Amino acid sequence: MALCTSCRLALRSSLITTTTASRTTTRHLSTKSSTAADILSKPTWSVRSLLPSSPSSAPPERITPSQLHHLLRLSALPLPSSPEAETAMIETLQSQLQFVRAVQRVDTTGVEPLRAIRDETLEARGENAIGLADLQDALSRETLAGYYQRPKRVRGKVESEAENWDALSTASRTAGRYFVVQSGKKQVEGSD
C-alpha cells in the first residue's frame, strides 16, 4: 500500500517498523531525536515495488500494436521504426500503466484533497495572510489625486549601479545613442 508524503511522515514520526528477513520489529521514536536526515536515510518504500517484478510477468491488460499506433497518432509522435522499438514502447507503456493502476488502488477515504503544494495549516495561512498592518507603509506613500480623490502611488527614485551602466559600451557600432545593426545581403565575390 502506498502512502502520500504527509501521511507517511505522520506515521513515521509516531512509529517506525523495520523488517528483517525473518521477523518484523516495531519501535517507538521520540520526535525530538529523529531528524529528516535520519528518516530519509532508510527508505521504507520504493516506486520499484509498483513496477512489474520481471519483464515476463503478464500485465492485467495487454496493449496491442494498433492501440500503440493510435496513441502515437493522437500524441503527434512518430511511429516506431522497427518491431523491436515497437515492442520496447509497448513494454514501457504497460509498466507505466501498471504503476498508474497501483497508485489508483490506494485507499483515499478520509483524506482531504490536495489544493496546493504548500503548508495549508492554520498557522501557515496566518503567516501568509496580508493584512492592513503589512500594507500600511505602502499606503502611507500614496497621494489623493483628481476630483474623486483616487489614490495614486508615488514612485520613489531607485539609486543603483545598474542605472548608471552604459549599454552602448559593448556595441561594435553606434550612432549617437543607438546601436547600429548591419543588415541586408552580403555580396558574394565573383557573382553578378
GROMACS elastic network, one bead per residue, 0.5 to 0.9 nm:
[ bonds ]
;  ai    aj funct       b0    kb
    1   102     6  0.84834   500
    1   103     6  0.88102   500
    1   105     6  0.83602   500
    1   106     6  0.64352   500
    1   107     6  0.84661   500
    2     8     6  0.88251   500
    2    45     6  0.78870   500
    2   102     6  0.83141   500
    2   103     6  0.72123   500
    2   105     6  0.89225   500
    2   106     6  0.63061   500
    2   107     6  0.88953   500
    3     6     6  0.81757   500
    3     7     6  0.60912   500
    3     8     6  0.57182   500
    3   106     6  0.76163   500
    4     7     6  0.53785   500
    4     8     6  0.60140   500
    4     9     6  0.86231   500
    5     8     6  0.50454   500
    5     9     6  0.61042   500
    5    10     6  0.85592   500
    6     9     6  0.51860   500
    6    10     6  0.61530   500
    6    11     6  0.85481   500
    7    10     6  0.51032   500
    7    11     6  0.60447   500
    7    12     6  0.83870   500
    8    11     6  0.51278   500
    8    12     6  0.58966   500
    8    13     6  0.84801   500
    9    13     6  0.59503   500
    9    14     6  0.87413   500
    9    39     6  0.88129   500
   10    13     6  0.52792   500
   10    14     6  0.67195   500
   10    15     6  0.87095   500
   11    14     6  0.55643   500
   11    15     6  0.59746   500
   11    16     6  0.76850   500
   12    15     6  0.51359   500
   12    16     6  0.53382   500
   12    17     6  0.83037   500
   12    29     6  0.86969   500
   12    39     6  0.79478   500
   13    16     6  0.73917   500
   13    28     6  0.85902   500
   13    29     6  0.69711   500
   13    30     6  0.75405   500
   13    31     6  0.58669   500
   13    34     6  0.80371   500
   13    39     6  0.87823   500
   14    28     6  0.63900   500
   14    29     6  0.63746   500
   14    30     6  0.74153   500
   14    31     6  0.73809   500
   15    26     6  0.72633   500
   15    27     6  0.63836   500
   15    28     6  0.50892   500
   15    29     6  0.64422   500
   16    25     6  0.87490   500
   16    26     6  0.62413   500
   16    27     6  0.59164   500
   16    28     6  0.64501   500
   16    29     6  0.72064   500
   17    24     6  0.70790   500
   17    25     6  0.60405   500
   17    27     6  0.66474   500
   17    28     6  0.88027   500
   17    44     6  0.85349   500
   18    23     6  0.89379   500
   18    24     6  0.61413   500
   18    25     6  0.55904   500
   18    26     6  0.65477   500
   18    27     6  0.82854   500
   18    44     6  0.81338   500
   19    22     6  0.79826   500
   19    23     6  0.63373   500
   19    25     6  0.63415   500
   19    26     6  0.86553   500
   20    23     6  0.55108   500
   20    24     6  0.61246   500
   20    25     6  0.78996   500
   21    24     6  0.83402   500
   29    32     6  0.84799   500
   29    33     6  0.75716   500
   29    34     6  0.73071   500
   30    33     6  0.58261   500
   30    34     6  0.68784   500
   31    34     6  0.55057   500
   31    35     6  0.79524   500
   32    35     6  0.77032   500
   34    37     6  0.82149   500
   34    38     6  0.61465   500
   34    39     6  0.69044   500
   35    38     6  0.52092   500
   35    39     6  0.63316   500
   35    40     6  0.86609   500
   36    39     6  0.50925   500
   36    40     6  0.60089   500
   36    41     6  0.83880   500
   37    40     6  0.51968   500
   37    41     6  0.58693   500
   38    41     6  0.52815   500
   38    42     6  0.72523   500
   39    42     6  0.62249   500
   39    43     6  0.76569   500
   40    43     6  0.60104   500
   40    44     6  0.89688   500
   43    46     6  0.74281   500
   45    48     6  0.85554   500
   45    49     6  0.75402   500
   46    49     6  0.56756   500
   46    50     6  0.77908   500
   47    50     6  0.55205   500
   47    51     6  0.70072   500
   47    99     6  0.81745   500
   48    51     6  0.51253   500
   48    52     6  0.79288   500
   48    53     6  0.82312   500
   49    52     6  0.77027   500
   49    53     6  0.77385   500
   50    53     6  0.85139   500
   50    95     6  0.88508   500
   50    98     6  0.71917   500
   50    99     6  0.54111   500
   50   100     6  0.87467   500
   50   101     6  0.89881   500
   50   102     6  0.62633   500
   50   103     6  0.82731   500
   51    54     6  0.86838   500
   51    95     6  0.60171   500
   51    96     6  0.77477   500
   51    98     6  0.65304   500
   51    99     6  0.58356   500
   51   102     6  0.87597   500
   52    55     6  0.67339   500
   52    56     6  0.86963   500
   52    57     6  0.67011   500
   52    58     6  0.86444   500
   52    59     6  0.79982   500
   52    95     6  0.65305   500
   52    98     6  0.74790   500
   52    99     6  0.85605   500
   53    56     6  0.85426   500
   53    57     6  0.70668   500
   54    57     6  0.55308   500
   55    58     6  0.80052   500
   55    91     6  0.79205   500
   58    61     6  0.82680   500
   58    62     6  0.81536   500
   59    62     6  0.64377   500
   59    94     6  0.70566   500
   59    95     6  0.81258   500
   59    98     6  0.73285   500
   60    98     6  0.83049   500
   61    94     6  0.80802   500
   62    90     6  0.88985   500
   62    94     6  0.75232   500
   63    66     6  0.83108   500
   63    67     6  0.63371   500
   63    68     6  0.69801   500
   63    90     6  0.65693   500
   63    91     6  0.86892   500
   63    93     6  0.81669   500
   63    94     6  0.70292   500
   64    67     6  0.52138   500
   64    68     6  0.64025   500
   64    69     6  0.87705   500
   64    90     6  0.78114   500
   65    69     6  0.61481   500
   65    70     6  0.85397   500
   65    86     6  0.73957   500
   65    87     6  0.83473   500
   65    90     6  0.75378   500
   66    69     6  0.50680   500
   66    70     6  0.61142   500
   66    71     6  0.86467   500
   67    70     6  0.50172   500
   67    71     6  0.61998   500
   67    72     6  0.86018   500
   68    71     6  0.51370   500
   68    72     6  0.61437   500
   68    73     6  0.86260   500
   68    79     6  0.87305   500
   68    86     6  0.82501   500
   68    89     6  0.80829   500
   68    90     6  0.69679   500
   68    93     6  0.86913   500
   69    72     6  0.50435   500
   69    73     6  0.61410   500
   69    74     6  0.86053   500
   69    78     6  0.89626   500
   69    79     6  0.65103   500
   69    80     6  0.85170   500
   70    73     6  0.51701   500
   70    74     6  0.62352   500
   70    75     6  0.86281   500
   71    74     6  0.50659   500
   71    75     6  0.61160   500
   71    76     6  0.85238   500
   71    77     6  0.85338   500
   72    75     6  0.50089   500
   72    76     6  0.59849   500
   72    77     6  0.50122   500
   72    78     6  0.66149   500
   72    79     6  0.64872   500
   73    77     6  0.61440   500
   73    78     6  0.75267   500
   73    79     6  0.78091   500
   74    77     6  0.77755   500
   75    78     6  0.88528   500
   78    81     6  0.84181   500
   79    82     6  0.89580   500
   79    86     6  0.81370   500
   80    83     6  0.73356   500
   80    84     6  0.84728   500
   80    85     6  0.56082   500
   80    86     6  0.53119   500
   80    89     6  0.80443   500
   81    84     6  0.84033   500
   81    85     6  0.64913   500
   81    86     6  0.75719   500
   82    85     6  0.52286   500
   82    86     6  0.63213   500
   82    87     6  0.87481   500
   83    87     6  0.61453   500
   83    88     6  0.86004   500
   84    87     6  0.50915   500
   84    88     6  0.62049   500
   84    89     6  0.86334   500
   85    88     6  0.50570   500
   85    89     6  0.61564   500
   85    90     6  0.86418   500
   86    89     6  0.51078   500
   86    90     6  0.62236   500
   86    91     6  0.86844   500
   87    90     6  0.51242   500
   87    91     6  0.62038   500
   87    92     6  0.86201   500
   88    91     6  0.51505   500
   88    92     6  0.61584   500
   88    93     6  0.85776   500
   89    92     6  0.51124   500
   89    93     6  0.60677   500
   89    94     6  0.85289   500
   90    93     6  0.50956   500
   90    94     6  0.60588   500
   90    95     6  0.86187   500
   91    94     6  0.51240   500
   91    95     6  0.62183   500
   91    96     6  0.86257   500
   92    95     6  0.52402   500
   92    96     6  0.62275   500
   92    97     6  0.86325   500
   93    96     6  0.50754   500
   93    97     6  0.61148   500
   93    98     6  0.85859   500
   94    97     6  0.50011   500
   94    98     6  0.61103   500
   94    99     6  0.86187   500
   95    98     6  0.50138   500
   95    99     6  0.62809   500
   95   100     6  0.87224   500
   96    99     6  0.50558   500
   96   100     6  0.62762   500
   96   101     6  0.86613   500
   97   101     6  0.60864   500
   97   102     6  0.85549   500
   98   101     6  0.50969   500
   98   102     6  0.62126   500
   98   103     6  0.87144   500
   99   102     6  0.51463   500
   99   103     6  0.63397   500
   99   104     6  0.86759   500
  100   103     6  0.51082   500
  100   104     6  0.61435   500
  100   105     6  0.87182   500
  101   105     6  0.62526   500
  102   105     6  0.51787   500
  102   106     6  0.69846   500
  103   106     6  0.56334   500
  104   107     6  0.81771   500
  105   108     6  0.88876   500
  107   110     6  0.89098   500
  107   111     6  0.88874   500
  108   111     6  0.53757   500
  108   112     6  0.83716   500
  108   113     6  0.89702   500
  109   112     6  0.84381   500
  111   114     6  0.88127   500
  112   115     6  0.88925   500
  114   117     6  0.73244   500
  115   118     6  0.87453   500
  115   120     6  0.87607   500
  116   119     6  0.83164   500
  116   120     6  0.80461   500
  117   120     6  0.85093   500
  118   124     6  0.88858   500
  119   122     6  0.88759   500
  119   123     6  0.88485   500
  119   124     6  0.59871   500
  119   125     6  0.78786   500
  120   123     6  0.81261   500
  120   124     6  0.60789   500
  120   125     6  0.62938   500
  121   124     6  0.52651   500
  121   125     6  0.62672   500
  121   126     6  0.86422   500
  122   125     6  0.50792   500
  122   126     6  0.61406   500
  122   127     6  0.86639   500
  123   126     6  0.50852   500
  123   127     6  0.62651   500
  123   128     6  0.87452   500
  124   127     6  0.50019   500
  124   128     6  0.61555   500
  124   129     6  0.85067   500
  125   128     6  0.51697   500
  125   129     6  0.59760   500
  126   129     6  0.52591   500
  126   130     6  0.85654   500
  127   130     6  0.82616   500
  130   133     6  0.80954   500
  130   134     6  0.61170   500
  130   135     6  0.75872   500
  131   134     6  0.53930   500
  131   135     6  0.66859   500
  131   136     6  0.88747   500
  132   135     6  0.51251   500
  132   136     6  0.60082   500
  133   136     6  0.51847   500
  133   137     6  0.80959   500
  134   137     6  0.72383   500
  134   138     6  0.84676   500
  135   138     6  0.54223   500
  135   139     6  0.60878   500
  135   140     6  0.86117   500
  136   139     6  0.50371   500
  136   140     6  0.60336   500
  136   141     6  0.88539   500
  137   140     6  0.52701   500
  137   141     6  0.68152   500
  138   141     6  0.54501   500
  138   142     6  0.70840   500
  138   153     6  0.83593   500
  139   142     6  0.54749   500
  139   143     6  0.87357   500
  139   151     6  0.88169   500
  139   153     6  0.82816   500
  140   143     6  0.81306   500
  141   152     6  0.88011   500
  141   153     6  0.66631   500
  141   154     6  0.61682   500
  141   155     6  0.85816   500
  142   151     6  0.59619   500
  142   152     6  0.53633   500
  142   154     6  0.57351   500
  143   149     6  0.86072   500
  143   150     6  0.81203   500
  143   151     6  0.55554   500
  143   152     6  0.52407   500
  143   153     6  0.65272   500
  143   154     6  0.69792   500
  144   148     6  0.85668   500
  144   150     6  0.52763   500
  144   152     6  0.59100   500
  144   153     6  0.88118   500
  145   148     6  0.74659   500
  145   150     6  0.54154   500
  145   151     6  0.63210   500
  145   152     6  0.64388   500
  146   149     6  0.51115   500
  146   150     6  0.64377   500
  146   151     6  0.89685   500
  147   150     6  0.79275   500
  149   152     6  0.88868   500
  158   163     6  0.82205   500
  159   162     6  0.84937   500
  159   163     6  0.71471   500
  159   164     6  0.89200   500
  160   163     6  0.56478   500
  160   164     6  0.72741   500
  161   164     6  0.53990   500
  161   165     6  0.66296   500
  162   165     6  0.53076   500
  162   166     6  0.89347   500
  163   166     6  0.85928   500
  165   168     6  0.89575   500
  165   169     6  0.88434   500
  166   169     6  0.56363   500
  166   170     6  0.82675   500
  167   170     6  0.65283   500
  167   171     6  0.77630   500
  168   171     6  0.52554   500
  168   172     6  0.86197   500
  168   173     6  0.87046   500
  168   174     6  0.72126   500
  168   177     6  0.75094   500
  168   178     6  0.74737   500
  168   179     6  0.68940   500
  169   172     6  0.83507   500
  170   173     6  0.89675   500
  171   174     6  0.66063   500
  171   179     6  0.64832   500
  171   180     6  0.80577   500
  172   179     6  0.81808   500
  172   180     6  0.79874   500
  173   178     6  0.87948   500
  173   179     6  0.62765   500
  173   180     6  0.53255   500
  173   181     6  0.75985   500
  174   177     6  0.70440   500
  174   178     6  0.55858   500
  174   180     6  0.51119   500
  174   181     6  0.86320   500
  175   178     6  0.53060   500
  175   179     6  0.64127   500
  175   180     6  0.64107   500
  176   179     6  0.82477   500
  183   186     6  0.85654   500
  185   188     6  0.88907   500
  187   190     6  0.88538   500
  187   191     6  0.76863   500
  187   192     6  0.89677   500
  188   191     6  0.58987   500
  188   192     6  0.86717   500
  189   192     6  0.85615   500
